C-alpha cells in the first residue's frame, strides 16, 4: 500500500497483494522520452481486446484543404435602397409584401406630389417657350433649348423615369401621379410604405437585394491563416442540399483579428442563380489550395495536451514509445509531421487515449520507484493476486 516500498523481485505485501512490475527501460536509469509518459509493453491479446490499431508514417500529399463553418449572408454590394427626393402621398402600392421578387422595370408604387406636378408644368412651359423662340431664330432658339434641358434635368434628378418624361412631352398634359419602378432585379427585404401614406423627402419605402450572388462568411484560425489567400477556391455543403456542392472563391480577408475568438473573418462569394443559397444558412466550407509532399500521419494519431503534441510509436515486440512531434498543415484526415518521426514508423491511431492513460500511470509509478515521494491522493494500489 506504500508507494515508497519496492522490491527487486516479484513478491506480495503484508496484505497479500502483488507488487506491480516497473521495467528497467521505464525507470532504471533511462529517462522517459516524453516528460510524464513512459514506454509501454502490451501483449497481442490485450491489443486486440482494446482495439489498438496502427498506421505507417508515409510520404504523400498534405495540406491543400482547410475546413471551417460558413454562414450565408447578403452581398452588401447588391443592396439597393429606393428613396424619395421629393415629398408626396402614396396613391397605389404594386409590391405589397416583403420577400416578393421583382424584376428591373417592375412598378413599385405611384406617388402624388405637388412638387412633381409643378415640375411637369414647368417642363411643358419650357417646351412651348422653345417652340416660340425657334420661330424667332438666332440666339433665342439656343435659349429655348437651355430652358427645356434645365426642366428635364430637374425631373431626372427627382428620379422621374425617362418614359414618364417622354409621355408628358407627347401628350402635353401633366399627370397627377407618377409611378416609380424597380431599378434592379431582386427580392424586397424591406417595405415601409402603405397606400395613402405621406412620404417626406429622404424616405426609403423599399429595400431590394439582388441574390444572384451571395457572400459566405467564415472564421479562419490563427494557425491556418498563413494558408488562406484571396482568390482561393472554396466549396460549400449544406444540410438542406446534401447532394450538392457549391463552388466559390475568397474575395476578402479581414485585416483585423477578433480578440474574443482568436480568428480572422474571411469572405467568399458564391453564384446563386437559382436562389438556393438563402441568407443565414450554415454549412461546411472547405478552402482548397495546391497540396505539397511531406511526411504525414492520420489526424487520429495525435494526442494534443494543449502544450505539446504526442504520438505513440510501435517499436516492436509489443512496445509503444511516446514521441513529441511538430506538426504542419492538415486536411482533416492527415496531418504533416515536420519533426519527431521518420518514414516507415508506425503510430497508434486507435485506443491511443487508453495507452496515454496507462503510460502516464507507469511514468508516475516509475517516479515513485526511484525515490520520488508521491502525494497520498496520487498513490496507486498494487494489483490484486487474482487479477
CORVENZI-V68547 format. One record per residue. N is the residue number from 0. RES is the residue in one small letter. PHI is phi in whole degrees, -180 to 180 (NA if undefined). OMEGA is omega in whole degrees, 0 to 359 (none if undefined). D_LAST is the distance of its C-alpha to the last C-alpha in Angstrom with 2 decimals. Layout:
N,RES,PHI,OMEGA,D_LAST
N,RES,PHI,OMEGA,D_LAST
This chain:
0,x,NA,180,16.50
1,x,-94,184,19.50
2,x,-66,180,19.22
3,x,-84,178,22.23
4,x,-86,180,20.64
5,x,-128,179,19.69
6,x,-148,178,19.44
7,x,-76,181,20.78
8,x,-129,176,18.40
9,x,-61,180,14.69
10,x,-163,176,14.46
11,x,-116,177,13.19
12,x,-86,185,15.20
13,x,-67,177,17.39
14,x,-98,178,14.92
15,x,82,181,12.45
16,x,-102,183,9.92
17,x,-71,170,9.27
18,x,-76,176,11.79
19,x,-81,181,11.24
20,x,-74,171,13.65
21,x,-124,189,16.91
22,x,-82,186,19.09
23,x,-63,182,22.80
24,x,-76,177,24.02
25,x,-100,185,22.35
26,x,-142,188,23.63
27,x,-84,173,25.45
28,x,100,179,28.97
29,x,-109,183,28.73
30,x,-69,177,28.96
31,x,-60,181,27.16
32,x,-65,177,29.65
33,x,-127,182,29.41
34,x,-59,179,29.34
35,x,86,179,26.14
36,x,-128,181,24.27
37,x,-129,175,22.43
38,x,-69,182,22.10
39,x,-115,171,18.85
40,x,-122,184,17.60
41,x,-125,181,16.03
42,x,-71,184,15.74
43,x,-58,181,18.01
44,x,-63,180,15.60
45,x,-71,176,14.03
46,x,-60,179,17.67
47,x,-69,182,18.74
48,x,-65,183,16.11
49,x,-90,177,17.26
50,x,73,183,20.84
51,x,-69,177,21.66
52,x,-135,178,25.33
53,x,-127,177,27.70
54,x,-139,183,31.48
55,x,-85,172,34.05
56,x,-76,186,36.27
57,x,-123,174,39.70
58,x,-100,182,43.33
59,x,-169,180,45.00
60,x,-69,179,46.97
61,x,-134,180,45.53
62,x,71,178,46.96
63,x,88,179,50.02
64,x,-150,179,48.60
65,x,-133,184,47.54
66,x,-100,176,46.54
67,x,-157,180,47.52
68,x,-102,181,48.76
69,x,-123,177,52.50
70,x,-121,179,54.91
71,x,-73,181,58.18
72,x,-137,178,61.18
73,x,-70,173,64.95
74,x,-73,186,66.76
75,x,-65,178,68.79
76,x,-79,181,71.48
77,x,-114,178,72.26
78,x,-97,181,72.94
79,x,-125,175,76.59
80,x,-98,174,78.18
81,x,-93,182,81.39
82,x,-127,181,83.57
83,x,-108,178,87.16
84,x,-109,181,89.76
85,x,-147,180,92.36
86,x,-72,180,92.17
87,x,-179,182,92.84
88,x,-123,182,92.01
89,x,-78,180,89.67
90,x,-93,183,91.69
91,x,-151,178,89.17
92,x,-111,176,85.44
93,x,-101,177,84.40
94,x,-109,194,80.70
95,x,-112,175,79.56
96,x,-156,179,75.73
97,x,-74,181,72.87
98,x,99,181,71.03
99,x,-72,178,74.14
100,x,-84,178,74.59
101,x,-131,176,77.89
102,x,-111,179,79.58
103,x,-59,181,81.83
104,x,97,178,85.28
105,x,-71,179,84.20
106,x,-69,178,86.08
107,x,-106,180,84.17
108,x,-161,176,86.75
109,x,-111,186,90.49
110,x,-129,169,91.95
111,x,-101,180,95.32
112,x,-139,176,96.30
113,x,-57,180,99.80
114,x,-66,179,99.13
115,x,-67,178,98.28
116,x,-62,178,101.35
117,x,-65,180,103.51
118,x,-66,177,102.04
119,x,-65,180,102.91
120,x,-65,176,106.46
121,x,-63,180,106.74
122,x,-65,179,105.64
123,x,-65,178,108.26
124,x,-65,178,110.90
125,x,-65,178,110.02
126,x,-66,179,110.45
127,x,-66,179,113.89
128,x,-64,179,114.87
129,x,-62,180,113.85
130,x,-63,180,116.04
131,x,-70,182,118.98
132,x,-71,180,118.62
133,x,-65,178,118.23
134,x,-74,179,121.78
135,x,-72,179,123.06
136,x,81,179,121.40
137,x,74,183,120.95
138,x,-69,181,118.50
139,x,-62,179,118.33
140,x,-63,178,116.39
141,x,-66,178,113.70
142,x,-63,178,113.45
143,x,-64,177,112.86
144,x,-62,180,109.93
145,x,-66,179,108.40
146,x,-64,180,108.70
147,x,-65,180,106.94
148,x,-63,180,104.17
149,x,-67,180,103.55
150,x,-67,180,103.45
151,x,-68,180,101.12
152,x,-67,178,98.80
153,x,-62,177,98.58
154,x,-64,180,97.37
155,x,-65,179,94.86
156,x,-68,175,93.42
157,x,-93,176,92.87
158,x,66,173,90.81
159,x,-76,183,93.50
160,x,-60,178,92.80
161,x,-59,180,95.41
162,x,-63,179,95.92
163,x,-70,179,97.00
164,x,-64,179,99.36
165,x,-65,179,100.93
166,x,-64,179,101.37
167,x,-62,180,103.18
168,x,-66,183,105.45
169,x,-75,183,106.21
170,x,-84,182,106.96
171,x,75,180,108.60
172,x,-127,175,106.98
173,x,-72,179,104.12
174,x,-102,181,101.26
175,x,-65,182,100.11
176,x,-119,174,96.38
177,x,-118,181,94.48
178,x,-96,178,91.29
179,x,-103,187,88.42
180,x,-116,180,86.21
181,x,-71,180,82.68
182,x,-83,183,82.72
183,x,-141,172,79.37
184,x,-93,181,77.22
185,x,175,182,74.09
186,x,-122,178,72.56
187,x,-75,181,73.91
188,x,-109,176,71.27
189,x,-150,178,73.56
190,x,-138,182,76.64
191,x,-131,183,78.65
192,x,-157,173,81.90
193,x,-137,181,83.53
194,x,-64,181,87.02
195,x,87,184,89.67
196,x,-77,175,87.63
197,x,-92,179,89.42
198,x,-114,177,87.86
199,x,-92,176,88.76
200,x,-61,183,89.01
201,x,97,179,85.54
202,x,-66,180,83.76
203,x,-121,184,80.89
204,x,-70,183,81.03
205,x,-138,167,78.56
206,x,-126,182,75.65
207,x,-122,182,74.97
208,x,-119,175,71.98
209,x,-88,183,71.97
210,x,-98,177,68.51
211,x,-66,175,69.33
212,x,-143,182,67.05
213,x,-129,174,64.19
214,x,-98,169,61.98
215,x,-126,184,58.20
216,x,-98,182,56.80
217,x,-129,175,53.46
218,x,-104,178,51.43
219,x,-112,180,50.72
220,x,-73,181,48.11
221,x,-55,184,49.11
222,x,-67,183,46.78
223,x,-108,185,48.49
224,x,-62,182,52.02
225,x,-68,181,53.05
226,x,-91,187,52.52
227,x,-98,180,54.74
228,x,-148,179,58.50
229,x,-67,184,61.48
230,x,70,176,62.42
231,x,-72,181,58.79
232,x,-73,178,58.03
233,x,-146,177,55.69
234,x,-126,182,54.48
235,x,-128,175,53.74
236,x,-123,182,51.69
237,x,-120,176,52.00
238,x,-66,179,50.10
239,x,-68,180,53.56
240,x,-132,185,54.27
241,x,-64,182,50.98
242,x,-98,182,52.94
243,x,-113,174,55.21
244,x,-133,182,54.98
245,x,-94,184,57.66
246,x,-113,179,58.86
247,x,-149,180,60.25
248,x,-152,180,60.55
249,x,-77,181,60.06
250,x,-116,182,63.37
251,x,-159,175,62.49
252,x,-126,184,59.87
253,x,-62,179,60.15
254,x,-74,182,61.10
255,x,-110,178,59.32
256,x,-95,177,55.60
257,x,-76,184,54.32
258,x,-69,181,52.89
259,x,-78,183,50.81
260,x,-101,183,48.93
261,x,57,179,49.43
262,x,-130,176,50.80
263,x,-117,179,54.16
264,x,-79,174,55.97
265,x,-123,184,57.13
266,x,-121,175,59.57
267,x,-115,176,59.80
268,x,-112,181,62.70
269,x,-128,173,62.34
270,x,-66,184,65.24
271,x,-140,186,65.31
272,x,-66,182,68.29
273,x,-96,179,66.96
274,x,76,181,65.70
275,x,-72,178,62.12
276,x,-86,182,60.77
277,x,-106,179,61.32
278,x,-53,181,61.06
279,x,81,170,57.86
280,x,-71,175,55.71
281,x,-115,178,52.34
282,x,-161,179,50.79
283,x,-93,180,48.81
284,x,-110,176,50.94
285,x,-118,177,50.22
286,x,-93,187,52.36
287,x,-114,173,53.13
288,x,-143,180,54.18
289,x,-73,178,54.34
290,x,-72,177,50.88
291,x,-130,181,50.54
292,x,-81,179,48.50
293,x,-175,175,45.53
294,x,-69,182,41.89
295,x,-142,176,39.80
296,x,-136,175,36.24
297,x,-62,180,35.04
298,x,-60,182,35.16
299,x,-68,182,31.58
300,x,-79,188,30.35
301,x,-90,172,31.59
302,x,-108,184,29.65
303,x,-103,180,32.38
304,x,-88,183,31.58
305,x,104,178,35.22
306,x,-107,179,36.15
307,x,-152,180,34.75
308,x,-117,189,33.64
309,x,-128,170,30.61
310,x,-127,176,29.33
311,x,-108,185,26.42
312,x,-104,175,27.83
313,x,-78,182,26.21
314,x,-99,179,27.22
315,x,104,179,25.96
316,x,60,176,23.12
317,x,77,181,20.65
318,x,-98,181,21.67
319,x,-133,186,22.96
320,x,-111,177,25.36
321,x,-75,179,26.76
322,x,-135,170,30.56
323,x,-78,179,33.21
324,x,-131,174,35.79
325,x,-112,188,39.27
326,x,-108,178,40.17
327,x,-118,184,43.55
328,x,-74,177,44.85
329,x,-143,179,42.79
330,x,-125,181,43.68
331,x,96,178,40.67
332,x,-99,180,39.08
333,x,-124,178,39.30
334,x,-134,182,39.78
335,x,-78,176,41.61
336,x,-106,180,39.93
337,x,-87,181,42.47
338,x,-154,176,40.38
339,x,112,181,36.89
340,x,-139,176,36.38
341,x,-127,181,38.28
342,x,-62,179,39.12
343,x,96,177,36.75
344,x,-68,179,33.54
345,x,-116,182,30.78
346,x,-118,180,29.30
347,x,-76,180,26.43
348,x,-115,176,28.00
349,x,-132,184,25.18
350,x,70,182,21.82
351,x,-69,177,23.38
352,x,-73,174,22.75
353,x,-66,179,18.96
354,x,-66,178,19.39
355,x,-61,179,21.73
356,x,-64,179,19.33
357,x,-64,180,16.63
358,x,-65,178,19.57
359,x,-67,176,20.86
360,x,-64,179,17.63
361,x,-63,179,17.60
362,x,-65,178,21.33
363,x,-66,177,20.99
364,x,-65,179,18.61
365,x,-64,179,21.08
366,x,-64,180,23.91
367,x,-72,182,22.55
368,x,-72,180,21.78
369,x,-102,171,25.45
370,x,107,179,26.84
371,x,-80,182,27.01
372,x,-81,180,26.61
373,x,-96,176,24.63
374,x,-63,185,25.68
375,x,-55,184,23.77
376,x,-73,183,23.01
377,x,-103,182,21.50
378,x,-74,182,18.93
379,x,-112,181,15.23
380,x,-69,174,12.72
381,x,-63,180,10.50
382,x,-69,179,6.73
383,x,-72,184,5.50
384,x,-68,181,5.54
385,x,-91,179,3.79
386,x,-93,none,0.00
